[in-house]
Every structure is written in C-alpha cells, then in structure tokens.
Amino acid sequence: MKKNVVTIAGGGSGYTPGILLTVLKFKEEFPLKEIRLYDIDEQRNSDMGIIVDFLLKKQRPDVKLTVTQDPETAFTGCDFVFSQIRAGGMKMREKDEKIPLKYGLVGQETCGLGGFSYGMRSMKSFLEMVGFIEKYAPNAWILNYTNPESIIAESVRRKFPNIKIINACDQTISIEELLDKSFGYDRKNFIAQYYGLNHFGWYKEIYDVTRGKDILPEIIEKIKKQGLDVSGMEPSWAHTYNVMTDMVREFFPKYLPNNYLQYYLYEDRALEKENPNYTRANEVMDSRLKKIKDTVAEIKANPNLDTIDYATESHGLYIVEMAISILHNKNDRFMLIVPNKGAIPNLRPDAVVEIPCYVNAKGVEPVSMREGIPDLHKGMMEAQVAAEKLLVDAFFEHSYQKALEAFALNQTVPNATIAKKILNEFIEVNGDYWVELK
C-alpha cells in the first residue's frame, strides 16, 4: 500500500505530538512516509520539530521529518493536510476572551464575539492556506480542526467549492467519553443522533448496540440524579460540565445539550467563574505552551531520554480515524460540519450544520434528520446561522455594516450599542489579521 505524506498545518501546536503518536499507532492502516510541520511561527515550529524528531527516532526512524514555513515545501505532493492553525496565536486569543469580558459579555474563543473576532482572523489565514493547497496539492484531503469550524466551513464552501475538505470537531467525542467515565458506558457501542452547529447542538438519541435500544432517556435521568463526573478536570472545564448538568436538569428534559450552549443560554453562570484578568488563554499559555518549552529543554539537555510526557489522545484519534476511513473506504461514522442541503429538512438548506456522516473514499455522506428538529432548537440555530453568514459576508465584502449586523445578532449580545463598541475595539486590536472593513 502507498505510504502517505502528511502535513500538519499549525505544526507548532501542543496537539501535534498526540496526533503524530496516533498516526504511528496505526502503522498498518495508515502507512506513513513523511511528516511535515508547517507553521508561520518559526520558533514554535522549530520547538515542535525537536519533539517530533525525538518521537520519530524512538518509534519510526524510517519516517522523514520536514519542518518548514514555506507553503510549497509543506504541501507539494502531500496526501493529507491535518489543519489546526490558530491565526494570531494565544496572544490574540487572550484579546478575544478579555475584550468581551470588559463589557460583561462572554469571553470565549469560539462562542460569542470573541469567536467572531477569531473567525475573521481564521478566514483570512485559512483561505490563504487553502489556496496554497489547491496550487501545490490539489488532490490532498484537508482534515480540518481549525476553529471556529462553522465559519471556516462556510467561507471555504463559498471560495473553494470543489476542494477536498472535511471539517470536524472532537467535542462530541469529549462529551461521550465523559458519559463513559460518569456512568460506565462504552461509546464504541453508540450510534448517536446529534444535530446543530459547531459547539451548538443537541443529542436526540444514543442507541446502544449491545442493549438494542436508545439509552439517552436513561443518561438524562442519571445526569439529573448524579451529575457528571468532573473529577480530575481542569477547573474551567469542570465548571463547564457542571453548567451542562444544570442545563439538563432545568431546561432540556429530553435532549442532551452540547456544553458550549451554556454561553448562549446560561451566560450568567458561564460568567460566574470568569476572571477578566486571567482567562483560558492564560491557562493554556501557562500549561500546554510551557510544556512544549520544558520538553524541548529536557530533550536538549538529555538526548538519550527514554520517553517524554506525550501520549495519544481522542483529539488525534478522531482525525486519524477519518483519514483511515478515506484510505480504506470504511464508511465509518463521525460528527462532521457540512452544508445542510436538506439533511435537517426544516432548517435553511444553505446552513452549515454538524450532524452524523459516513466517510469513505469519495468523501462525506451526511445522515438525514428526516423528521426535522424542534422549534426551540431551530430558532436558536437560525439566529446563529444568520449571524455567522453575515460575518462571512462582511469578510468577503469588506463590509463594516455586515460585521456590525453579525455582532449585534450574536445571541450573547444584548444590544447594538455594545456590539458596535466591541466591534470597533476588535478592529483596532486585530489590525492586519482582519480584512479591512469599509
């Protein structure tokens, strides 16, 4: 079987070692010839190159490693692009989170106005990269983790309608793994019916193949009575899942919500634990990014180390399993972000939705939600879709008015006055990361 060339775009990310180790784990199913790390941040890419080189020498010295800032070198002849780029890095994420908090609104990297700020940066950087891929590797599959996924998917759909891309988010995997941990299930036995937008959805059914029935009603009752097991989690994530438990108990008697819905429905509780001077971005800088620096120093001080503190994880497994399903035409099932096109029949067809899909050599085949969705969910999704489409309009049309409309319509925003103040501040701090708005 042909050996594959994989380019990790955003190669300096702290998630890169987990992705690599997962690829190496599937030696037979996913034969590997070369790993390329591509990142515009030379220092971060160089640091990660040291870590990846160490792992390859320990496990697969036959695999070539390329570390580059040059798109032609990164993409020419590659088979897969695993994308996890973060335009502006953690410093701009910090601004995305702290500026809305200054006005008493949710400060979060993908939700609310921080997510819209990040979306404007991501569209500019991501579409430029897709242009490089179209030029240098037109037959490559792009498996995308870059956020905000719905906004990225909508912008790519408009500019590169024929590019081979699959947009995926592993948050549903995290939720299902938490159900396993909390109540003793095995998510490998789940056939889930889920619908929504990225970080904005609901489980309608979780069919357990070993029990031959939908166990979602049972799961909801257990959550109501016992809560979710958040032991061992970072405090910010534990709070998120505790609020998710409250949503189930107080507002969703039949459906299991994505925990990110707290930012739209329980904004007051989401804000309770927020420190406007120390946000999730600061946590990541002090943990995941520091770990990279510490690991590089450890390798440099002792090149004969036996091991380093990185392992395979669900984040890496999800994207690698998609690649394997393409390579072997497996028709495995994933939650993916795709154009609606009637999959949710009572939702506008041009929405970009997150639903179950089968993945094979041809690409993605969505599962239809034949009977439609409830009005509450539909109404929330319609408003969010409209706001996101206005933001994408603003990007392509360089329209300040469309950006303002998008900000004002965002469901975390109480009025247009605050929307305009935050938009103006984001325009100033983002500078050339955004397109010019007129």
Solvent accessible surface area in square Angstrom, and as a share of the most:
residue,aa,sasa,rsa
1,M,136,0.61
2,K,132,0.56
3,K,105,0.45
4,N,4,0.02
5,V,12,0.07
6,V,0,0.00
7,T,0,0.00
8,I,1,0.00
9,A,0,0.00
10,G,6,0.05
11,G,0,0.00
12,G,1,0.01
13,S,18,0.11
14,G,10,0.09
15,Y,71,0.27
16,T,0,0.00
17,P,0,0.00
18,G,3,0.03
19,I,1,0.00
20,L,0,0.00
21,L,15,0.07
22,T,1,0.00
23,V,1,0.01
24,L,13,0.07
25,K,137,0.58
26,F,39,0.16
27,K,110,0.47
28,E,135,0.61
29,E,72,0.32
30,F,1,0.00
31,P,17,0.10
32,L,2,0.01
33,K,117,0.49
34,E,12,0.05
35,I,1,0.00
36,R,28,0.10
37,L,0,0.00
38,Y,16,0.06
39,D,20,0.10
40,I,139,0.70
41,D,61,0.31
42,E,114,0.51
43,Q,102,0.45
44,R,62,0.22
45,N,2,0.01
46,S,49,0.32
47,D,6,0.03
48,M,0,0.00
49,G,6,0.06
50,I,49,0.25
51,I,0,0.00
52,V,0,0.00
53,D,48,0.25
54,F,14,0.06
55,L,10,0.05
56,L,4,0.02
57,K,137,0.58
58,K,96,0.41
59,Q,94,0.42
60,R,19,0.07
61,P,104,0.65
62,D,90,0.47
63,V,9,0.05
64,K,124,0.53
65,L,44,0.22
66,T,25,0.14
67,V,63,0.36
68,T,17,0.10
69,Q,80,0.35
70,D,63,0.33
71,P,27,0.17
72,E,91,0.41
73,T,65,0.38
74,A,0,0.00
75,F,0,0.00
76,T,68,0.39
77,G,54,0.52
78,C,7,0.04
79,D,32,0.17
80,F,5,0.02
81,V,0,0.00
82,F,1,0.00
83,S,1,0.00
84,Q,20,0.09
85,I,25,0.13
86,R,63,0.23
87,A,8,0.06
88,G,18,0.17
89,G,20,0.19
90,M,15,0.07
91,K,136,0.58
92,M,12,0.06
93,R,12,0.04
94,E,31,0.14
95,K,82,0.35
96,D,1,0.00
97,E,2,0.01
98,K,48,0.20
99,I,14,0.07
100,P,0,0.00
101,L,19,0.10
102,K,128,0.54
103,Y,65,0.25
104,G,46,0.44
105,L,11,0.05
106,V,4,0.02
107,G,5,0.05
108,Q,20,0.09
109,E,20,0.09
110,T,18,0.11
111,C,2,0.01
112,G,1,0.01
113,L,1,0.01
114,G,0,0.00
115,G,0,0.00
116,F,4,0.02
117,S,0,0.00
118,Y,5,0.02
119,G,0,0.00
120,M,0,0.00
121,R,1,0.00
122,S,1,0.00
123,M,0,0.00
124,K,77,0.33
125,S,36,0.23
126,F,0,0.00
127,L,8,0.04
128,E,108,0.49
129,M,7,0.03
130,V,0,0.00
131,G,26,0.25
132,F,59,0.25
133,I,0,0.00
134,E,86,0.39
135,K,146,0.62
136,Y,48,0.18
137,A,5,0.04
138,P,79,0.50
139,N,120,0.62
140,A,3,0.02
141,W,29,0.10
142,I,0,0.00
143,L,0,0.00
144,N,1,0.00
145,Y,18,0.07
146,T,1,0.01
147,N,29,0.15
148,P,8,0.05
149,E,2,0.01
150,S,5,0.03
151,I,3,0.02
152,I,0,0.00
153,A,8,0.06
154,E,5,0.02
155,S,0,0.00
156,V,3,0.01
157,R,85,0.31
158,R,82,0.30
159,K,110,0.47
160,F,19,0.08
161,P,97,0.61
162,N,140,0.72
163,I,23,0.12
164,K,66,0.28
165,I,34,0.17
166,I,3,0.02
167,N,10,0.05
168,A,0,0.00
169,C,11,0.06
170,D,26,0.14
171,Q,11,0.05
172,T,1,0.00
173,I,10,0.05
174,S,36,0.23
175,I,1,0.01
176,E,7,0.03
177,E,73,0.33
178,L,8,0.04
179,L,1,0.00
180,D,32,0.16
181,K,97,0.41
182,S,23,0.15
183,F,29,0.12
184,G,70,0.67
185,Y,25,0.10
186,D,67,0.34
187,R,68,0.25
188,K,175,0.74
189,N,36,0.19
190,F,23,0.10
191,I,69,0.35
192,A,6,0.05
193,Q,43,0.19
194,Y,0,0.00
195,Y,2,0.01
196,G,0,0.00
197,L,1,0.00
198,N,16,0.08
199,H,13,0.06
200,F,3,0.01
201,G,0,0.00
202,W,0,0.00
203,Y,0,0.00
204,K,64,0.27
205,E,57,0.26
206,I,0,0.00
207,Y,76,0.29
208,D,6,0.03
209,V,77,0.44
210,T,94,0.55
211,R,109,0.40
212,G,46,0.44
213,K,99,0.42
214,D,51,0.26
215,I,1,0.00
216,L,3,0.01
217,P,82,0.52
218,E,48,0.22
219,I,0,0.00
220,I,4,0.02
221,E,81,0.36
222,K,54,0.23
223,I,0,0.00
224,K,59,0.25
225,K,159,0.67
226,Q,123,0.55
227,G,11,0.11
228,L,15,0.07
229,D,54,0.28
230,V,31,0.18
231,S,71,0.46
232,G,90,0.87
233,M,56,0.25
234,E,78,0.35
235,P,114,0.72
236,S,39,0.25
237,W,74,0.26
238,A,16,0.12
239,H,30,0.14
240,T,11,0.06
241,Y,9,0.03
242,N,69,0.35
243,V,4,0.02
244,M,1,0.00
245,T,7,0.04
246,D,36,0.19
247,M,0,0.00
248,V,1,0.00
249,R,110,0.40
250,E,96,0.43
251,F,90,0.38
252,F,3,0.01
253,P,93,0.59
254,K,137,0.58
255,Y,38,0.15
256,L,0,0.00
257,P,0,0.00
258,N,1,0.01
259,N,0,0.00
260,Y,16,0.06
261,L,0,0.00
262,Q,2,0.01
263,Y,21,0.08
264,Y,25,0.10
265,L,57,0.28
266,Y,21,0.08
267,E,40,0.18
268,D,99,0.52
269,R,65,0.24
270,A,5,0.04
271,L,47,0.23
272,E,119,0.53
273,K,142,0.60
274,E,53,0.24
275,N,70,0.36
276,P,71,0.45
277,N,121,0.62
278,Y,93,0.35
279,T,4,0.02
280,R,52,0.19
281,A,0,0.00
282,N,19,0.10
283,E,47,0.21
284,V,2,0.01
285,M,36,0.16
286,D,82,0.43
287,S,56,0.36
288,R,58,0.21
289,L,36,0.18
290,K,111,0.47
291,K,67,0.29
292,I,8,0.04
293,K,103,0.44
294,D,71,0.37
295,T,7,0.04
296,V,8,0.04
297,A,58,0.45
298,E,82,0.37
299,I,14,0.07
300,K,134,0.57
301,A,89,0.69
302,N,66,0.34
303,P,92,0.58
304,N,129,0.66
305,L,29,0.14
306,D,124,0.64
307,T,96,0.56
308,I,13,0.06
309,D,112,0.58
310,Y,33,0.13
311,A,67,0.52
312,T,57,0.33
313,E,72,0.33
314,S,28,0.18
315,H,23,0.10
316,G,0,0.00
317,L,60,0.30
318,Y,11,0.04
319,I,1,0.00
320,V,0,0.00
321,E,62,0.28
322,M,0,0.00
323,A,0,0.00
324,I,7,0.04
325,S,0,0.00
326,I,10,0.05
327,L,55,0.27
328,H,73,0.33
329,N,86,0.44
330,K,103,0.44
331,N,66,0.34
332,D,48,0.25
333,R,67,0.24
334,F,12,0.05
335,M,13,0.06
336,L,0,0.00
337,I,4,0.02
338,V,13,0.08
339,P,46,0.29
340,N,2,0.01
341,K,162,0.69
342,G,37,0.36
343,A,9,0.07
344,I,0,0.00
345,P,71,0.44
346,N,56,0.29
347,L,6,0.03
348,R,80,0.29
349,P,90,0.57
350,D,57,0.30
351,A,0,0.00
352,V,9,0.05
353,V,0,0.00
354,E,2,0.01
355,I,0,0.00
356,P,0,0.00
357,C,0,0.00
358,Y,79,0.30
359,V,0,0.00
360,N,11,0.06
361,A,56,0.44
362,K,175,0.74
363,G,4,0.04
364,V,44,0.25
365,E,85,0.38
366,P,64,0.40
367,V,23,0.13
368,S,49,0.32
369,M,8,0.04
370,R,196,0.71
371,E,122,0.55
372,G,10,0.10
373,I,12,0.06
374,P,47,0.30
375,D,117,0.61
376,L,81,0.40
377,H,4,0.02
378,K,55,0.23
379,G,42,0.40
380,M,17,0.08
381,M,0,0.00
382,E,47,0.21
383,A,29,0.23
384,Q,9,0.04
385,V,4,0.03
386,A,28,0.22
387,A,0,0.00
388,E,21,0.09
389,K,18,0.08
390,L,35,0.17
391,L,0,0.00
392,V,0,0.00
393,D,27,0.14
394,A,0,0.00
395,F,17,0.07
396,F,71,0.30
397,E,100,0.45
398,H,71,0.32
399,S,19,0.12
400,Y,50,0.19
401,Q,102,0.45
402,K,54,0.23
403,A,1,0.00
404,L,29,0.14
405,E,61,0.28
406,A,0,0.00
407,F,0,0.00
408,A,34,0.27
409,L,71,0.36
410,N,1,0.01
411,Q,58,0.26
412,T,4,0.02
413,V,17,0.10
414,P,88,0.55
415,N,67,0.34
416,A,58,0.45
417,T,86,0.50
418,I,38,0.19
419,A,0,0.00
420,K,94,0.40
421,K,109,0.46
422,I,0,0.00
423,L,0,0.00
424,N,67,0.34
425,E,40,0.18
426,F,0,0.00
427,I,59,0.30
428,E,142,0.64
429,V,48,0.27
430,N,3,0.01
431,G,43,0.41
432,D,130,0.67
433,Y,94,0.36
434,W,9,0.03
435,V,21,0.12
436,E,119,0.53
437,L,26,0.13
438,K,166,0.70
